[in-house]
Amino acid sequence: MEDFQSAYQEEKARLDRTLEEIEKQLIALRSIPEYTGHDFTEQVLEASRQSEREQLERSFREPYFGRLDFGEQGKPGTPYYIGKLGVGDPGGKEPIVIDWRAPLASLFYSFTGGESASYEAPEGMIEGLVYLKRNVVIRKGILERVADTYNRDSEGPAVSDEFLVYRLGENKDNRLRDIVSTIQAEQDLIIRAAKNTALIIQGVAGSGKTTVALHRLAFLLYQYKEQITAERMIIFAPNHMFIDYISEVLPELGVGDIQQSTYSDWAAQILGLDTPPQDGSETLTHWFDVTNTKLGRLNDDELPGRFKGSLKFKGILDAFLENIESYCVPPLDFEPWEGAVLSHADILQWFEGEYRHYPVARRKERVLSRIHRWIEMELKKSPSLAAMKERKKKAQQREKAYAKKWPELEPVSLYQELFRAKKSMNAGFPDMSEYIPKSIWKETQTYLKKQTMKEEDLAALLYLFTCINEIEGHMTFDHVVIDEAQDFSPFQVLVLDRFVKGHSFTILGDLSQGIHYYKGVQSWDEMASLFRPEETAYFALTRSYRSTMEIIEFANEILKRGVGAELLAVPVFRSGDPVRLQSAVGDHRETSISQVLEVALSGSYRTAALLTRTLQEAKQLYEYLIDQGIEVHLIDGDKGQYAGGISVLPVYLSKGLEFDAVILTDVDTGHYGPGDAKLLYVGCTRALHELWLLHGDILPDYISTDTPENGL
Ligand SMILES: Nc1ncnc2c1ncn2[C@@H]1O[C@H](COP(=O)(O)OP(=O)(O)OP(=O)(O)O)[C@@H](O)[C@H]1O
């Protein structure tokens, strides 16, 4: 207690000094009048002062969160303070606060106890001793908590989890938060991994994948500031609501302007489509239909998403395009008017000779504009103005007709051509129908005729785009994050790689949460095979930070029994209430649900979710609760924003989100079949503190009934 008091006093004094210094710097900066003129250099200087002012203001509220006492070999320990942003000392050599991304700060995360410690600095490996690792909580400039997670002078060599457990026990608000003060060593390795690598991360539910990926972006921007820009980095997330849910982490880390998109939105923009095809609620309802027991047992050739996401489909497109150059140029001379002839041989020479370095769509464009210029030159040779006019009119019509004889070199038209019936295909294109499963070929042909497309077609369309067009500089990325990557297909990633410099990817997901069995991957080897071994690195995160031990153990049991999974989540030692099973059938179903909701929310929890099996049930429950005067939000897959509070949603839409309390309804064999263990696993692992399962008569056999029934 005495130690704690003195540590608190010591930190209080240090905080006062730091705040004083920050204030001094702020006053100095604010005293410089704001520049509003037109001189470019001055404008740049003003922008930099403005950003410095904003950073100092943020540092003033929370200057740092950690202290590390470190001494190089043979030297005594020096205290270093680590914050979300570094604060320089105009008068001294050492910064007052070290940015969490700086090399020395890595020790704060990677040091897990033991005799010596080292970190990689620009000048080489630095070795020494860690004397103290201390967490401090400062809110609005006030010191709230001091907790030592390692002290060389006290008993026990390892770094304690106490502060982490305290942090995890807090209730969450509506958005995902940064974790700079408690990044764990295994997460830090991922955050600081080298840029030009395709990182593939398999992480159990709640292992911090999304959070870590966002921190990695902030790190890369700091570490490679000369080579990369925020605008050229992108996070692909499963839907707009998820983008909204994660939207506060990067600004909190002082990083803005990173693009956040769904694959569909991005693809639509590249392809110039007016509306991006989405996996809307209609498609999801189809694939998550409880009554269709056949759905979970279809093979890849019966699942359009998996077939069109496979490298086999890419092979079909390659074969389709293989000879495209040979049938691009129409096999005839061009004659704009009688007597003026541009031979087929000349046109071919332009297309296959002079312009051969360009992609085909560009070559077509170049050849056609050269023909146009040739016409203009020829027109000038006309014997009279009247003859010239006459020729021009004719030439315009014939030029148009000639251009139409060229195949349309545009991704959507080519894709439609691929699915066209043999008899109506344009000359030269090979018939690939025998290589595409009949049902998929027919279905795709039908909707393409109606000028509609599905999300599953986007990888192929983008691939066609990259085969016939050049990828311009403004389309490329310095780094790409793919979240929920188990739902991405190898073909999607292969196409994306064409837009990414140096295969700089962070690909993260959890195969145990692969509930969209109709698309995505079943093994990470499918992704790794897209890159050379030296370009990839694989990480596994097995520790789960979100839920209590009771919830993790319960969810693990579902995976063990339901899918025979062996790689299970290891909980952080944070204990809570037991998972509760509660019968809620027939007439009592709805009243039980609202009673449980009341109990679950009687504490200090801020967010709760009612997870139903289907969208239809979510809608009904939502109506019922609204009628009861309870304020709830329906999440139906089409919403762009996450409102927090109490949410009602089908379990398959809960992926990626988390809630203080989760109530799963209708957990019985009527709603969850033998193939639905992963779906329930996803639902259960959304809960931070409390989990309730409301059920009918027979529970699925992968639910552990060791958990006692808890009457209300
Ligand atoms: N080192 C950490 N310190 C504190 N909290 C952490 C840490 N790592 C993760 N968390 C918390 O754990 C929760 C889960 O994190 P996140 O959503 O990033 O995990 P995930 O692996 O993407 O989850 P899922 O796949 O289940 O959606 C979040 O509340 C996050 O703040």
The ligand as a Gaussian input file, in Angstrom:
#p B3LYP/6-31G(d) Opt

LIG

0 1
 N       -4.397000      -6.599000     -26.064000
 C       -5.617000      -6.269000     -25.791000
 N       -5.918000      -5.480000     -24.747000
 C       -7.193000      -5.129000     -24.448000
 N       -8.239000      -5.525000     -25.151000
 C       -8.013000      -6.311000     -26.217000
 C       -6.705000      -6.721000     -26.601000
 N       -6.803000      -7.472000     -27.702000
 C       -8.095000      -7.528000     -28.005000
 N       -8.835000      -6.833000     -27.124000
 C      -10.284000      -6.653000     -27.088000
 O      -10.881000      -7.879000     -27.441000
 C      -12.062000      -7.639000     -28.183000
 C      -12.009000      -8.408000     -29.474000
 O      -11.167000      -7.746000     -30.393000
 P      -11.420000      -7.829000     -31.951000
 O      -12.842000      -7.540000     -32.257000
 O      -10.366000      -7.045000     -32.610000
 O      -11.147000      -9.376000     -32.148000
 P      -11.352000     -10.318000     -33.409000
 O      -10.301000     -11.368000     -33.330000
 O      -11.392000      -9.487000     -34.632000
 O      -12.755000     -10.929000     -33.076000
 P      -13.815000     -11.782000     -33.909000
 O      -13.099000     -12.577000     -34.940000
 O      -14.445000     -12.634000     -32.871000
 O      -14.770000     -10.793000     -34.449000
 C      -12.167000      -6.134000     -28.367000
 O      -13.012000      -5.630000     -27.377000
 C      -10.753000      -5.649000     -28.140000
 O      -10.718000      -4.337000     -27.626000

